[in-house]
Amino acid sequence: MVSKVLARLCQKSGFQVKQSEIHGMAKRGGAVFSHVRFGEEVWSPTIPAGKADILLALEWAEGMRWLRYLNPKKGTFICDTQRIVPPFACRNRQLGAEQTYARETPSAIFDRVNNGYAIDASRMADELGNIRVANTLLLGLLSKALDFSQEEWQSVIEEFVPPKTKELNQKAFLLGRDWVEQAMEMPQTHEPLMDPEISFLNLQKKSEIELEITESWCKGCDICVKMCPERCLKLNSEQVVELTDANACTGCRICEWLCPDLAIKLHLHLPEEIPN
């Protein structure tokens, strides 16, 4: 959606636009990337390494993966600090095991770019009521880096979101825009990111795991069942996923990340949050 909104906005403003996109893999846990180029005259749809004016990433490790495409002298880096740890980074699934994941911190990255903003957009969107508006929240940050009016952005966003979510998406857009306006007063700012020495699984070691399944959203695709490393999920007689062995679940989040319908959500309750 991010690249489509930007391309449409540029097109409506009279620019030539070229867009290159690799899509379709996200529903199977794969990465998706897009290039958008616009100007008075544009020939190529792809951006060479080191030439991008803006890099916007929806996940921290993907931001690191594509950082070399950003112009280090004048580029702007915008990234959601959410961490989607892929299965191959969890070779040791024991609680407290170390993960093979990007260990760069925002502070280290900001030393390598002209402008940098790291924000926990997924958490902020979830607090608004729907984690899926994180993309729109990031568009709010992007809107302050380009010379288009706020009204133009909001108009185009409404073209791409479901009618029932227009109000929520507008709130997310304005939240992101307000956040970056405050951040611009303190250059090289960021939302706190987990210390790389404190792995996600180290937190799990002291936590109670709760798997929330929204049955009305599950379509019985069986992806989570087949991909669960501990084999503790199954489809019941109604073809809805259910947890068969809570003690076997390590909270690796693979089922949550791979569910194409967002029907699974994992909660970690730290000791002080666990009710008696």
URMO-V764566 format. One record per residue. N is the residue number from 1. RES is the residue in one letter. PHI is phi in whole degrees, 0 to 359 (NA if undefined). PSI is psi in whole degrees, -180 to 180 (none if undefined). BURIAL is I if it has 24 or more other ideal C-beta (glycine too) atoms within 12 Angstrom, else O. Layout:
[[N	RES	PHI	PSI	BURIAL] [N	RES	PHI	PSI	BURIAL]]
This chain:
[[1	M	NA	-39	I] [2	V	303	-49	I] [3	S	291	-35	I] [4	K	294	-42	O] [5	V	298	-46	I] [6	L	297	-45	I] [7	A	297	-42	I] [8	R	294	-41	I] [9	L	298	-45	I] [10	C	295	-40	I] [11	Q	298	-44	O] [12	K	293	-22	O] [13	S	271	3	O] [14	G	93	8	O] [15	F	273	154	O] [16	Q	285	138	O] [17	V	228	135	I] [18	K	234	132	I] [19	Q	230	132	I] [20	S	239	131	O] [21	E	217	135	O] [22	I	251	116	O] [23	H	222	176	O] [24	G	100	-19	O] [25	M	271	-14	O] [26	A	300	-35	I] [27	K	291	-11	O] [28	R	246	19	O] [29	G	85	9	I] [30	G	271	168	O] [31	A	274	149	O] [32	V	233	137	I] [33	F	220	154	I] [34	S	222	146	I] [35	H	246	136	I] [36	V	231	123	I] [37	R	237	136	I] [38	F	215	155	I] [39	G	170	-171	O] [40	E	296	-37	O] [41	E	212	124	O] [42	V	232	132	O] [43	W	254	-49	O] [44	S	259	142	O] [45	P	276	-11	O] [46	T	250	154	O] [47	I	253	126	I] [48	P	293	157	O] [49	A	300	135	O] [50	G	83	6	O] [51	K	243	-6	O] [52	A	288	136	I] [53	D	280	-31	I] [54	I	220	136	I] [55	L	239	118	I] [56	L	244	120	I] [57	A	239	140	I] [58	L	266	2	I] [59	E	205	144	I] [60	W	298	-49	I] [61	A	296	-35	I] [62	E	293	-35	I] [63	G	300	-41	I] [64	M	293	-39	I] [65	R	298	-36	O] [66	W	257	6	I] [67	L	300	-31	I] [68	R	294	-15	O] [69	Y	280	-16	I] [70	L	279	140	I] [71	N	292	114	O] [72	P	291	-20	I] [73	K	270	-32	O] [74	K	223	6	O] [75	G	281	158	I] [76	T	243	128	I] [77	F	253	123	I] [78	I	235	127	I] [79	C	212	139	I] [80	D	282	132	I] [81	T	277	5	I] [82	Q	299	145	I] [83	R	243	113	I] [84	I	258	100	I] [85	V	277	115	I] [86	P	289	159	I] [87	P	306	-38	I] [88	F	289	-9	O] [89	A	271	-2	I] [90	C	239	52	I] [91	R	298	-36	O] [92	N	258	109	O] [93	R	268	7	I] [94	Q	293	147	O] [95	L	299	131	I] [96	G	90	0	O] [97	A	289	151	O] [98	E	282	142	O] [99	Q	259	149	I] [100	T	267	89	O] [101	Y	217	159	I] [102	A	306	127	I] [103	R	254	2	O] [104	E	295	139	I] [105	T	261	159	I] [106	P	306	-42	I] [107	S	301	-42	O] [108	A	293	-38	O] [109	I	289	-39	I] [110	F	295	-22	I] [111	D	288	-14	O] [112	R	253	-3	I] [113	V	233	163	I] [114	N	288	-51	O] [115	N	228	137	I] [116	G	217	138	I] [117	Y	222	122	I] [118	A	241	126	I] [119	I	222	142	I] [120	D	276	69	I] [121	A	296	-36	I] [122	S	296	-44	I] [123	R	295	-43	O] [124	M	296	-39	I] [125	A	293	-40	I] [126	D	298	-38	O] [127	E	291	-26	O] [128	L	287	-22	I] [129	G	127	-9	O] [130	N	201	112	I] [131	I	298	-21	I] [132	R	290	-12	O] [133	V	273	9	I] [134	A	301	-37	I] [135	N	299	-42	I] [136	T	292	-36	I] [137	L	298	-41	I] [138	L	293	-31	I] [139	L	297	-31	I] [140	G	299	-42	I] [141	L	295	-45	I] [142	L	300	-34	I] [143	S	298	-26	I] [144	K	277	-8	I] [145	A	261	-7	I] [146	L	234	154	I] [147	D	271	60	O] [148	F	236	148	I] [149	S	287	159	O] [150	Q	301	-41	O] [151	E	295	-37	O] [152	E	295	-43	I] [153	W	299	-48	I] [154	Q	296	-37	I] [155	S	295	-44	O] [156	V	290	-39	I] [157	I	303	-40	I] [158	E	295	-21	I] [159	E	288	-24	O] [160	F	251	-9	I] [161	V	255	153	I] [162	P	301	143	O] [163	P	308	-39	O] [164	K	288	-14	O] [165	T	253	7	I] [166	K	302	-47	O] [167	E	297	-43	O] [168	L	295	-41	I] [169	N	294	-36	I] [170	Q	295	-39	I] [171	K	297	-42	I] [172	A	296	-43	I] [173	F	300	-47	I] [174	L	292	-34	I] [175	L	296	-45	I] [176	G	295	-39	I] [177	R	293	-42	I] [178	D	295	-40	O] [179	W	299	-46	I] [180	V	287	-29	I] [181	E	298	-40	O] [182	Q	290	-38	O] [183	A	294	-32	I] [184	M	294	-20	O] [185	E	282	-16	O] [186	M	230	83	O] [187	P	308	149	O] [188	Q	63	41	O] [189	T	264	166	O] [190	H	195	159	I] [191	E	284	147	I] [192	P	303	136	O] [193	L	243	144	I] [194	M	306	135	I] [195	D	304	129	O] [196	P	299	-21	O] [197	E	279	-12	O] [198	I	255	97	O] [199	S	286	159	I] [200	F	301	-39	I] [201	L	287	-23	I] [202	N	294	-36	O] [203	L	293	-38	I] [204	Q	299	-33	I] [205	K	302	-30	O] [206	K	254	11	O] [207	S	245	162	I] [208	E	258	133	O] [209	I	262	131	I] [210	E	233	126	O] [211	L	256	115	I] [212	E	262	122	O] [213	I	242	121	I] [214	T	269	99	O] [215	E	299	-35	O] [216	S	292	-18	O] [217	W	266	-21	O] [218	C	286	129	I] [219	K	251	11	O] [220	G	68	35	I] [221	C	288	-20	O] [222	D	78	5	O] [223	I	297	-49	I] [224	C	297	-38	I] [225	V	297	-45	I] [226	K	288	-29	O] [227	M	267	-10	I] [228	C	297	118	I] [229	P	295	-28	I] [230	E	263	-1	I] [231	R	54	45	O] [232	C	248	19	I] [233	L	238	152	I] [234	K	206	164	I] [235	L	266	130	O] [236	N	278	-172	O] [237	S	296	-21	O] [238	E	268	7	O] [239	Q	60	39	O] [240	V	241	137	I] [241	V	291	146	I] [242	E	213	155	I] [243	L	274	126	I] [244	T	265	-27	O] [245	D	214	97	O] [246	A	297	-32	O] [247	N	290	-25	O] [248	A	279	-23	O] [249	C	292	127	I] [250	T	261	-1	I] [251	G	71	33	I] [252	C	287	-16	I] [253	R	72	7	I] [254	I	300	-41	I] [255	C	296	-41	I] [256	E	296	-45	I] [257	W	289	-33	I] [258	L	271	-13	I] [259	C	294	117	I] [260	P	288	-14	I] [261	D	247	9	I] [262	L	56	34	I] [263	A	276	-11	I] [264	I	241	133	I] [265	K	223	130	I] [266	L	258	135	I] [267	H	243	133	O] [268	L	252	120	I] [269	H	258	111	O] [270	L	293	160	O] [271	P	310	-40	O] [272	E	286	-14	O] [273	E	265	-12	O] [274	I	281	121	O] [275	P	292	150	O] [276	N	289	none	O]]
